[in-house]
Amino acid sequence: MEKHDLHHEFPQLTDRITDFKTSNHHFKKLFDEYHAVNKEIHHIESGAEVTADNALTELRKRRLHLKDELYTILVTK
């Protein structure tokens, strides 16, 4: 399985990710939600849970949306 945590997704922004987790409440909230959704996706993909394909697709869309929001914060602030 591919790693989707933010440090692997944006290795060039690792220091900013660490800084924003402690200094930006909105970023931290999105970061936590991103990792919760990512964890749920990995749980399903590993076969530990059976779910409808459309539910997994919606989770993947949510993860992508969160990643886009987080990236925007990282590069614009």
C-alpha positions in Angstrom: 0.0 0.0 0.0 1.1 3.5 -0.8 1.9 5.9 2.0 -0.4 8.9 2.0 0.7 10.7 5.2 1.5 14.3 4.6 5.2 14.0 5.3 5.4 11.5 2.4 3.0 13.5 0.2 5.0 16.7 0.7 8.5 15.9 1.8 9.7 19.3 0.8 7.3 20.9 3.3 8.1 18.7 6.3 9.3 21.6 8.5 6.3 23.7 7.6 3.9 20.8 8.4 5.6 20.4 11.8 5.4 24.2 12.5 1.8 24.6 11.4 0.6 21.6 13.5 1.6 23.6 16.6 0.9 27.1 15.5 -2.2 27.0 13.3 -5.4 25.6 14.9 -7.3 25.3 11.6 -4.3 23.5 10.0 -4.1 21.1 13.0 -7.8 20.3 12.8 -7.6 19.5 9.0 -4.4 17.6 9.6 -6.0 15.4 12.2 -9.1 14.8 10.0 -6.8 14.0 7.1 -5.0 11.3 9.1 -8.2 9.9 10.5 -9.7 9.5 7.0 -6.4 8.1 5.7 -6.3 5.6 8.5 -9.9 4.5 7.7 -9.0 4.1 4.0 -6.0 1.9 4.9 -8.1 -0.1 7.3 -10.6 -0.9 4.5 -7.9 -1.5 1.8 -6.1 -4.0 4.1 -9.2 -6.1 4.1 -10.0 -5.5 7.8 -13.4 -4.1 6.9 -15.8 -4.7 4.1 -17.5 -1.6 2.7 -19.2 -0.6 -0.5 -17.0 0.7 -3.3 -18.8 4.0 -3.3 -18.1 4.5 0.4 -14.4 4.0 -0.2 -14.5 6.3 -3.2 -16.1 9.0 -1.1 -13.4 8.6 1.6 -10.7 8.9 -1.1 -12.4 12.1 -2.4 -12.5 13.5 1.1 -8.8 12.7 1.7 -7.9 14.4 -1.6 -10.0 17.5 -0.7 -8.3 17.7 2.7 -4.9 17.3 1.2 -5.6 20.1 -1.3 -6.7 22.4 1.6 -3.7 21.5 3.7 -1.3 22.1 0.8 -2.9 25.5 0.1 -2.4 26.6 3.7 1.2 25.3 3.6 2.2 27.2 0.5 0.3 30.5 1.0 0.8 31.4 4.6 
